[in-house]
Amino acid sequence: MNNKVYLASDDEIADIARALSSKLRRNIIKLLGEKKMNVGEIAKALGIPQSTCVVNIQLLEKANIVKTEQQAASKGVQKICYIPYQEVVLPLLPESHLEEDHFITTEMPIGLYTDCQVSAPCGLITESEIIGYFDQADSFFNPKRATAGLLWFTKGFCEYRFPRPFSISSFKVKSISISMELCSEYPGFNNDWPSDITLWLNGKEVGTWRSPGDCGSTYGRLTPHWWDLMNTQFGFIKTWKITPEGSFIDGEPSGSLTLKDIDYNNCNFFMVRVGIKEDAEFCGGINIFGSSYGNYEQDIVFKFEIDK
């Protein structure tokens, strides 16, 4: 039995919807999930005429749920029915909902990390208020963190879990990329304050980017004006990408990690960690901007480039 079949066209979606709308046909699927059976055996098990069974088997065949094969019998041939797949993948959105260049994208709010380890100076703010208290690491576990628009810390990391798209095994993946708006962290701001910021995917290092400083003195395009101008205002959009050839930051080589090293077909989620390595040459901290702060209206973007 194969693992799954991917149904994409409108006709296929209509056929499977019709096939599964009948309780009788669902009962046939349950029977065939246990073993192969001929039409007579199915009809007898369900207490229905063979003619009724044949019609419903034909509808299930059209929907690609049931397959049949001819086998020799004591008198002529018999039609053997079986289930060829364990799973039918049925997309709810048409193909036009994929971006023109064929990307599958997930955007994660910056406060929805699943793990963190931070040290002061650190803090989080929403569009309108401070979350907890500045320079208190326990504020990073405040439930309001889900609405954070800006967060910062000096050492440590934040880690996010991105879901694996249900349909990704049906495509050839050309690259995986993660992008976000970032800069260094300095009390207030300091445009000349380098920091080595590293990103890991599933525990494997993708690459380190050296931020030139903690950007201030002019308001970020999106930053609310209640957030004082003497504080961090905006960052830089950076994109880490993993391809069959290696890993890159904004197109520049950053390491030897390849798509082959990322087992994207056999995991339920992807762990993205961003932070400062303990042995970083420049431990200048990190600011992570959400869609309501900085210059770019985005959170953390996880993207598959696919070849259809």
KATA-V147362 format. One record per backbone hydrogen bond with DSSP energy under -0.5 kcal/mol. NH is the residue of the N-H (numbers start at 1). CO is the residue of the C=O. If there is no record, write none. Layout:
nh=[NH/NH]
co=[CO/CO]
//
This chain:
nh=[2/5/7/7/8/13/14/15/16/17/18/19/20/21/21/22/26/27/28/29/30/31/32/33/34/34/35/37/39/42/43/44/45/46/47/48/53/54/55/56/57/58/59/60/61/62/63/64/65/66/67/69/71/73/78/80/80/81/82/83/84/84/86/86/87/89/89/90/91/91/97/98/99/102/104/105/106/108/112/114/115/117/119/123/125/126/131/132/135/136/137/139/140/141/142/145/146/147/148/149/150/151/152/153/154/156/157/158/159/160/162/162/164/165/168/170/171/172/173/174/175/176/177/178/179/180/181/182/182/183/184/185/189/190/193/195/196/197/197/198/198/199/200/201/202/204/206/207/209/211/211/214/215/215/217/222/223/227/228/231/232/233/234/236/238/238/240/241/242/243/244/247/248/249/250/252/254/255/259/261/262/263/264/266/270/272/272/273/273/274/275/276/280/283/284/285/286/287/288/289/290/293/294/298/300/301/301/302/302/303/303/304/305/305/306/306/307/308]
co=[84/87/5/89/6/9/10/11/12/13/14/15/16/17/18/19/22/23/24/25/26/27/28/29/30/31/31/81/79/38/39/40/41/42/43/43/49/50/51/52/53/54/55/56/57/58/59/61/60/60/82/80/78/76/71/69/78/37/67/32/65/82/2/3/3/5/87/88/7/89/94/95/103/99/304/103/302/300/109/159/159/157/155/152/150/129/124/130/122/133/135/136/137/138/139/142/143/144/145/125/125/288/123/286/119/276/117/274/115/272/160/270/268/163/165/167/168/307/171/305/305/242/303/240/301/238/289/180/236/287/213/284/187/214/212/211/282/195/209/196/275/207/273/204/271/201/199/199/197/195/209/190/213/234/229/294/294/224/226/228/188/215/215/182/180/236/178/248/176/246/174/255/241/252/239/249/247/247/243/258/259/261/262/263/162/160/270/200/271/158/198/156/277/281/282/154/153/183/151/181/149/290/233/296/108/179/299/106/300/177/301/104/175/303/102/304/172/306]
//
